[in-house]
Amino acid sequence: MSMRLSTEVLVIGAGPAGAAAAYWAAKSGRMVVLLEKETMPRDKVCGDALTPKAVGHLNEMQIDVDSTTFHRHHGLRMTADGQSIELRWPTDHDHPSHGLVIRRRYLDEMLVGHAGDAGAQVWTGVEVTEPVIEHGHLRGCHALGSGKGTGPGGEIEVRARFVVIADGPLSPFGRALGTARTRQYAQGVAMRGYFPSSQHNDDIIESVFDLRDSAGQQLPGYGWVFPVGDGTVNTGVGLLSHHHGNDPRSIQELFQEWLTQIPESWEVDIENGEGEPEGGRLPMGASVRPRSGPNWVVVGDAAGSVNPFNGDGIEPALSNGRLAASVIDQAIDSGDGLELRQYEKQLISKYDHYYRLGRLATKALGRPGLMRRFTRLGIQSRVLTELVMRISTNLVNNDAGGTESVYEIGKVVARLIPDRD
């Protein structure tokens, strides 16, 4: 079977960024086609923990997460140098004062379904194979349907006025248009698994900064335990790779080491894991450029939007997706494709200084000895630990004054320091 269709907005990839872009574009009355190569539900390598800010995005999308069985968490326990501090999520924000732990197979399916309910035409089981380029201009894509999802089987050509590229960290479609990751920036690599735990209903998530290799040396990364509320916890490790000599091939060995280091209070049954642990790469800190072209924008992992402070990709993805839909809506209304320049400008305004500060932090923490000294200093001060928690989850209240002025000073310093290794 071979078919051809046209639309106003084509979205490639149905993760949180693509689904959010499809939802907001359809919500504004645009014709939207969303293509996803896999069928739903499907798993993704992720910690599954949504910050309060991410929950706020879901609320703005009118997704009623409060009436579901998704597990709430109300704070973060930070552990380092043999000490722990428990902090509750701030209440001095417009965002909810709680986060959620939602397995990605459920989160993504929910977001995709929500985009469909808003009017987007959602085709799963359809793999985009290449862009359609005519006279140097992107016109859409060629795709191949498996016939196993919601989309048709066979060859498909989709023509579109605007394209949102949300095809994940490798982003083959984006690379075909000339996007590339800045390799001087740190990249994350992570591995996670699901394990039974008697504490699966705990209302706090934990990050452990005593991550060590088999020789006992502290590493520039962290381990986590996030209670899922379904009898299991999501536990894993995140590590900076391609930076100061760290080898991503060691992540599986490190994960096995981490299983023996999980705090005993979680009572994790590491002998009876659910399936095999899975790993993946995390392009961080706005490391991909360009993020827009004459009639296309790049969002989520494809844009390298993972938060460099904590490895969170969901909140930036939801934010990117909404922004992409907004500028495309303005471009269609005005008939002027130059409106897409606002996407890059607004990303720079919203995230550039924050991500630059994050990239400086990853450089510092990637150096031998500094990670241990910083974590030992931080864990001894509740005020400093709370500031770190707020900064790392992008929940700094800029009107609060006091210790949070340190964050503003940090942004100024980030602007003055050359952004190179």
Rosetta blueprint (number, residue, H / E / L):
1 M L
2 S E
3 M E
4 R E
5 L E
6 S E
7 T E
8 E E
9 V E
10 L E
11 V E
12 I E
13 G L
14 A L
15 G L
16 P H
17 A H
18 G H
19 A H
20 A H
21 A H
22 A H
23 Y H
24 W H
25 A H
26 A H
27 K H
28 S L
29 G L
30 R L
31 M L
32 V E
33 V E
34 L E
35 L E
36 E E
37 K L
38 E L
39 T L
40 M L
41 P L
42 R L
43 D L
44 K L
45 V L
46 C L
47 G L
48 D L
49 A E
50 L E
51 T L
52 P H
53 K H
54 A H
55 V H
56 G H
57 H H
58 L H
59 N H
60 E H
61 M L
62 Q L
63 I L
64 D L
65 V H
66 D H
67 S H
68 T L
69 T L
70 F L
71 H E
72 R E
73 H E
74 H L
75 G E
76 L E
77 R E
78 M E
79 T E
80 A E
81 D L
82 G L
83 Q E
84 S E
85 I E
86 E E
87 L E
88 R E
89 W L
90 P L
91 T L
92 D L
93 H L
94 D L
95 H L
96 P L
97 S L
98 H L
99 G E
100 L E
101 V E
102 I L
103 R L
104 R H
105 R H
106 Y H
107 L H
108 D H
109 E H
110 M H
111 L H
112 V H
113 G H
114 H H
115 A H
116 G H
117 D H
118 A L
119 G L
120 A L
121 Q E
122 V E
123 W E
124 T E
125 G L
126 V E
127 E E
128 V E
129 T E
130 E E
131 P E
132 V E
133 I E
134 E E
135 H L
136 G L
137 H E
138 L E
139 R E
140 G E
141 C E
142 H E
143 A E
144 L E
145 G E
146 S E
147 G L
148 K L
149 G L
150 T L
151 G L
152 P L
153 G E
154 G E
155 E E
156 I E
157 E E
158 V E
159 R E
160 A E
161 R E
162 F E
163 V E
164 V E
165 I E
166 A L
167 D L
168 G L
169 P L
170 L L
171 S L
172 P H
173 F H
174 G H
175 R H
176 A H
177 L L
178 G L
179 T L
180 A E
181 R E
182 T L
183 R L
184 Q L
185 Y L
186 A L
187 Q E
188 G E
189 V E
190 A E
191 M E
192 R E
193 G E
194 Y E
195 F E
196 P E
197 S E
198 S L
199 Q L
200 H L
201 N L
202 D L
203 D L
204 I E
205 I E
206 E E
207 S E
208 V E
209 F L
210 D L
211 L L
212 R E
213 D L
214 S L
215 A L
216 G L
217 Q L
218 Q E
219 L L
220 P L
221 G E
222 Y E
223 G E
224 W E
225 V E
226 F E
227 P E
228 V L
229 G L
230 D L
231 G L
232 T E
233 V E
234 N E
235 T E
236 G E
237 V E
238 G E
239 L E
240 L E
241 S E
242 H L
243 H L
244 H L
245 G L
246 N L
247 D L
248 P H
249 R H
250 S H
251 I H
252 Q H
253 E H
254 L H
255 F H
256 Q H
257 E H
258 W H
259 L H
260 T L
261 Q L
262 I L
263 P L
264 E H
265 S H
266 W H
267 E L
268 V E
269 D L
270 I L
271 E L
272 N L
273 G L
274 E E
275 G E
276 E E
277 P E
278 E E
279 G E
280 G E
281 R E
282 L E
283 P E
284 M E
285 G L
286 A L
287 S L
288 V E
289 R E
290 P L
291 R L
292 S E
293 G L
294 P L
295 N L
296 W E
297 V E
298 V E
299 V L
300 G H
301 D H
302 A H
303 A H
304 G L
305 S L
306 V E
307 N L
308 P L
309 F L
310 N L
311 G L
312 D L
313 G L
314 I H
315 E H
316 P H
317 A H
318 L H
319 S H
320 N H
321 G H
322 R H
323 L H
324 A H
325 A H
326 S H
327 V H
328 I H
329 D H
330 Q H
331 A H
332 I H
333 D H
334 S H
335 G L
336 D L
337 G H
338 L H
339 E H
340 L H
341 R H
342 Q H
343 Y H
344 E H
345 K H
346 Q H
347 L H
348 I H
349 S H
350 K H
351 Y H
352 D H
353 H H
354 Y H
355 Y H
356 R H
357 L H
358 G H
359 R H
360 L H
361 A H
362 T H
363 K H
364 A H
365 L H
366 G L
367 R L
368 P L
369 G L
370 L H
371 M H
372 R H
373 R H
374 F H
375 T H
376 R H
377 L H
378 G H
379 I H
380 Q L
381 S L
382 R H
383 V H
384 L H
385 T H
386 E H
387 L H
388 V H
389 M H
390 R H
391 I H
392 S H
393 T L
394 N L
395 L L
396 V L
397 N L
398 N L
399 D L
400 A L
401 G L
402 G H
403 T H
404 E H
405 S H
406 V H
407 Y H
408 E H
409 I H
410 G H
411 K H
412 V H
413 V H
414 A H
415 R H
416 L H
417 I L
418 P L
419 D L
420 R L
421 D L
